[in-house]
Amino acid sequence: MKRFFSNINFSIGLGLSGVVLTLALLSLFWTPYHPDKMYPQDRLQGPSLEHVMGTDQYGRDIFSRVMAGAVNSIVVGLVTVSLGLTLGVVLGLVSAYYGKFADEAIMRFSDFLFAFPAVLTAILITSILGPSMINAMLAIGIFYIPIFARLTRATARSVWEREFIVAARIGGVGELAITWRHVLPNILSPLLIQATIQFAVAILAEAGLSYLGLGTQPPHASWGRMLNEAQTFMTINSWMAIFPGLAIAWAVLGFNLLGDGLRDTLDPRMVKIR
């Protein structure tokens, strides 16, 4: 733990992301006002003691909606990264172990998925299934599969060539047991680092899709959707755009710094020789 917290990126990233997680958890039990309840008499107010971040065009408390929007961002990040990580690791391990035809087929499949950016995939999926947060998560998660598959393949192939794998085979250990006991534990560090970084990208992607109307649908709170609604009132009440934008920047910066800190600490190539 001393090594982790001696890294400035990890410490700052943990603090920033911790604030986001705390707000998200707190909003499940308490918010200053109901995030979706309208108060027409309080519409378009600036920051005050009553409304810390002001109100939107319907009189809804912006701080309460930012807190509720943090839940959506965390859920999207967890689901999309879990989807991409699970399927990507399985495909990467199969590609690294079997090689030849399986390797070629999986890598070409990854190239095919890479040819369609997440936004275009989301547009395709939502045009068929309709815009929703679930479909947006599906689109982002599919985009993550080749990222984790390629990383798993590259790291697993190097592990399969190590001496302790040969020793395990000589000792009569089965291939599945070797994969579970030896290969996976030795590739967890780069996967964890990549997952943390992609978590930040998922938050940004969800905000972008919601801004385009393809993600979380009203009246549910979403940082991207809040920016979309705020653009009409920029000259009247710029706070409507400033606070959701700061929330997105805060979360993305926090998880990116956390990922960088994990990389600096867990990757032996990044450790300084003293």
C-alpha positions as CSV (number, residue, x, y, z in Angstrom):
1,M,0.0,0.0,0.0
2,K,2.9,2.3,0.7
3,R,4.2,1.8,-2.9
4,F,0.7,2.6,-4.3
5,F,0.1,5.7,-2.3
6,S,3.7,7.0,-3.0
7,N,2.6,7.3,-6.6
8,I,1.1,10.8,-7.1
9,N,-1.1,9.7,-10.0
10,F,-2.6,6.9,-8.0
11,S,-3.3,9.1,-5.0
12,I,-4.9,11.9,-6.9
13,G,-6.9,9.5,-9.1
14,L,-8.1,7.5,-6.1
15,G,-9.3,10.7,-4.4
16,L,-11.1,12.1,-7.5
17,S,-12.8,8.8,-8.4
18,G,-13.6,8.2,-4.7
19,V,-15.6,11.4,-4.7
20,V,-17.6,10.2,-7.8
21,L,-18.2,6.8,-6.2
22,T,-19.3,8.5,-2.9
23,L,-21.8,10.8,-4.6
24,A,-23.2,7.8,-6.6
25,L,-23.6,5.7,-3.5
26,L,-25.1,8.6,-1.5
27,S,-27.6,9.4,-4.2
28,L,-29.1,5.9,-3.8
29,F,-30.3,6.9,-0.3
30,W,-30.4,10.7,-0.3
31,T,-30.3,13.8,-2.6
32,P,-31.1,17.4,-1.6
33,Y,-34.2,17.3,-3.9
34,H,-35.8,14.5,-6.0
35,P,-33.6,14.5,-9.2
36,D,-36.7,14.2,-11.5
37,K,-39.2,16.4,-9.7
38,M,-40.0,19.7,-11.3
39,Y,-40.4,23.0,-9.4
40,P,-41.5,25.5,-12.1
41,Q,-41.3,28.4,-9.7
42,D,-37.6,27.8,-9.2
43,R,-36.6,27.4,-12.8
44,L,-33.2,28.7,-14.2
45,Q,-31.8,29.8,-10.9
46,G,-28.1,30.3,-10.3
47,P,-26.1,28.7,-7.5
48,S,-27.4,29.6,-4.0
49,L,-27.6,28.2,-0.5
50,E,-30.9,26.6,-1.4
51,H,-29.7,25.1,-4.7
52,V,-25.9,24.7,-4.6
53,M,-25.5,24.3,-8.3
54,G,-28.7,26.1,-9.3
55,T,-31.7,24.7,-11.2
56,D,-32.5,23.8,-14.8
57,Q,-35.3,24.9,-17.1
58,Y,-37.9,22.8,-15.2
59,G,-36.8,23.9,-11.8
60,R,-35.0,20.6,-11.0
61,D,-32.0,20.8,-8.7
62,I,-28.8,20.4,-10.7
63,F,-26.7,19.1,-7.8
64,S,-29.3,16.3,-7.2
65,R,-29.2,15.4,-10.9
66,V,-25.4,15.4,-11.0
67,M,-25.5,13.0,-8.1
68,A,-28.0,10.8,-9.8
69,G,-26.1,11.0,-13.1
70,A,-23.0,9.6,-11.3
71,V,-24.9,6.4,-10.7
72,N,-25.6,6.0,-14.4
73,S,-22.0,6.7,-15.3
74,I,-20.7,4.1,-12.8
75,V,-23.2,1.5,-13.9
76,V,-22.4,2.0,-17.6
77,G,-18.7,1.8,-16.8
78,L,-19.0,-1.4,-14.7
79,V,-21.3,-3.2,-17.2
80,T,-19.4,-2.2,-20.4
81,V,-16.0,-3.0,-18.9
82,S,-17.3,-6.3,-17.5
83,L,-18.8,-7.3,-20.8
84,G,-15.7,-6.4,-22.8
85,L,-13.3,-7.9,-20.2
86,T,-15.1,-11.2,-19.9
87,L,-15.6,-11.9,-23.6
88,G,-12.2,-10.4,-24.5
89,V,-10.3,-12.5,-22.0
90,V,-12.0,-15.7,-23.2
91,L,-11.3,-15.0,-26.8
92,G,-7.7,-13.8,-26.1
93,L,-6.9,-17.0,-24.1
94,V,-8.3,-19.2,-26.8
95,S,-6.3,-17.3,-29.4
96,A,-3.1,-17.5,-27.4
97,Y,-3.5,-21.2,-26.6
98,Y,-4.7,-22.7,-29.9
99,G,-3.0,-20.3,-32.4
100,K,-3.2,-21.0,-36.1
101,F,-6.7,-21.0,-37.4
102,A,-8.3,-19.9,-34.1
103,D,-5.9,-17.1,-33.6
104,E,-6.4,-15.9,-37.2
105,A,-10.2,-16.0,-36.9
106,I,-10.3,-14.2,-33.6
107,M,-7.9,-11.5,-34.7
108,R,-9.8,-10.9,-37.9
109,F,-13.0,-10.7,-35.9
110,S,-11.3,-8.1,-33.7
111,D,-10.3,-6.1,-36.8
112,F,-13.9,-6.3,-37.9
113,L,-15.2,-4.8,-34.6
114,F,-12.5,-2.2,-34.7
115,A,-13.8,-1.0,-38.1
116,F,-17.0,0.2,-36.4
117,P,-16.4,2.9,-33.7
118,A,-18.6,2.8,-30.6
119,V,-20.7,5.8,-31.7
120,L,-21.5,4.2,-35.1
121,T,-22.2,0.8,-33.4
122,A,-24.5,2.6,-31.0
123,I,-26.4,4.4,-33.8
124,L,-26.8,1.0,-35.6
125,I,-28.0,-0.8,-32.5
126,T,-30.4,2.0,-31.3
127,S,-31.8,2.4,-34.8
128,I,-32.9,-1.3,-34.6
129,L,-33.7,-1.7,-30.9
130,G,-34.4,2.0,-30.0
131,P,-32.4,4.5,-27.9
132,S,-31.8,3.5,-24.3
133,M,-29.0,3.2,-21.7
134,I,-29.0,-0.6,-22.1
135,N,-28.4,-0.4,-25.8
136,A,-25.7,2.2,-25.3
137,M,-24.0,-0.1,-22.8
138,L,-24.2,-3.0,-25.3
139,A,-22.6,-0.9,-28.0
140,I,-19.7,0.3,-25.8
141,G,-19.2,-3.2,-24.4
142,I,-19.0,-4.7,-27.9
143,F,-16.4,-2.1,-28.8
144,Y,-14.3,-3.2,-25.8
145,I,-14.2,-6.9,-26.7
146,P,-11.3,-6.6,-29.2
147,I,-9.3,-4.3,-26.9
148,F,-9.2,-6.9,-24.1
149,A,-8.9,-9.8,-26.6
150,R,-5.7,-8.4,-28.1
151,L,-4.2,-7.5,-24.8
152,T,-5.0,-10.9,-23.4
153,R,-3.6,-12.7,-26.4
154,A,-0.3,-10.7,-26.3
155,T,0.3,-11.2,-22.6
156,A,-0.9,-14.8,-22.5
157,R,1.3,-15.9,-25.3
158,S,4.4,-14.6,-23.5
159,V,3.3,-16.5,-20.3
160,W,2.7,-19.8,-22.2
161,E,6.4,-19.8,-23.2
162,R,7.7,-19.4,-19.6
163,E,9.6,-22.2,-17.8
164,F,7.0,-22.7,-15.0
165,I,4.4,-23.5,-17.6
166,V,6.6,-26.2,-19.1
167,A,7.2,-27.5,-15.6
168,A,3.5,-27.7,-14.9
169,R,2.9,-29.6,-18.1
170,I,5.7,-32.1,-17.2
171,G,4.1,-32.4,-13.7
172,G,0.8,-33.6,-15.4
173,V,-1.3,-30.5,-14.8
174,G,-4.1,-30.1,-17.4
175,E,-4.2,-27.3,-19.8
176,L,-7.4,-25.8,-18.3
177,A,-5.8,-25.9,-14.8
178,I,-2.7,-24.2,-16.1
179,T,-4.7,-21.5,-17.7
180,W,-6.7,-20.9,-14.4
181,R,-3.8,-21.3,-11.9
182,H,-0.8,-19.8,-13.8
183,V,-1.7,-17.9,-17.0
184,L,-4.6,-15.8,-15.6
185,P,-2.9,-14.6,-12.4
186,N,0.1,-13.5,-14.5
187,I,-1.9,-11.4,-16.9
188,L,-4.2,-9.8,-14.3
189,S,-2.0,-6.6,-13.8
190,P,-2.2,-5.4,-17.4
191,L,-5.9,-6.3,-17.6
192,L,-6.7,-4.4,-14.4
193,I,-4.8,-1.3,-15.7
194,Q,-6.6,-1.5,-19.0
195,A,-10.0,-2.0,-17.3
196,T,-9.5,1.1,-15.2
197,I,-8.5,3.3,-18.2
198,Q,-11.4,1.9,-20.3
199,F,-13.8,2.7,-17.4
200,A,-13.0,6.4,-17.9
201,V,-13.5,6.0,-21.6
202,A,-16.9,4.4,-21.0
203,I,-18.1,7.3,-18.9
204,L,-17.1,9.7,-21.6
205,A,-18.7,7.5,-24.3
206,E,-21.9,7.3,-22.4
207,A,-22.0,11.0,-21.9
208,G,-21.5,11.5,-25.7
209,L,-24.2,9.0,-26.6
210,S,-26.6,10.6,-24.1
211,Y,-25.8,14.0,-25.5
212,L,-26.8,12.7,-29.0
213,G,-30.0,11.2,-27.6
214,L,-28.9,7.6,-27.9
215,G,-28.2,6.8,-24.2
216,T,-30.1,7.5,-21.0
217,Q,-33.6,8.8,-21.9
218,P,-35.5,11.5,-20.0
219,P,-36.5,12.1,-17.3
220,H,-33.6,10.1,-15.9
221,A,-30.5,12.1,-15.1
222,S,-27.4,11.7,-17.3
223,W,-24.5,14.1,-17.5
224,G,-24.5,14.0,-21.3
225,R,-28.3,14.5,-21.4
226,M,-27.9,17.5,-19.1
227,L,-25.4,19.0,-21.4
228,N,-27.8,18.5,-24.3
229,E,-30.6,20.3,-22.5
230,A,-28.3,23.1,-21.3
231,Q,-27.2,24.2,-24.8
232,T,-30.4,26.0,-25.4
233,F,-30.1,28.1,-22.2
234,M,-26.3,28.8,-22.3
235,T,-26.9,32.6,-22.5
236,I,-29.5,32.5,-19.8
237,N,-28.0,30.1,-17.3
238,S,-24.6,28.8,-18.1
239,W,-24.4,26.9,-14.9
240,M,-26.7,24.2,-16.4
241,A,-23.8,23.2,-18.7
242,I,-20.8,24.0,-16.4
243,F,-21.5,21.6,-13.6
244,P,-22.4,18.5,-15.6
245,G,-19.3,19.3,-17.8
246,L,-17.1,19.5,-14.7
247,A,-18.6,16.3,-13.4
248,I,-17.6,14.5,-16.6
249,A,-14.1,16.0,-16.6
250,W,-13.7,15.2,-12.9
251,A,-14.7,11.5,-13.3
252,V,-12.7,10.9,-16.5
253,L,-9.6,12.6,-15.1
254,G,-9.9,10.6,-11.8
255,F,-10.1,7.2,-13.4
256,N,-7.4,8.0,-16.0
257,L,-5.0,9.0,-13.3
258,L,-6.0,5.9,-11.3
259,G,-5.2,3.8,-14.3
260,D,-1.9,5.5,-14.9
261,G,-1.0,5.1,-11.2
262,L,-1.8,1.4,-11.4
263,R,0.4,1.0,-14.5
264,D,3.3,2.8,-12.9
265,T,3.1,0.6,-9.8
266,L,2.2,-2.8,-11.2
267,D,4.1,-2.8,-14.5
268,P,7.8,-3.9,-13.8
269,R,9.0,-1.9,-16.8
270,M,7.7,1.3,-15.3
271,V,9.4,0.8,-11.9
272,K,12.4,3.0,-11.5
273,I,15.7,1.3,-10.6
274,R,17.0,2.8,-7.4
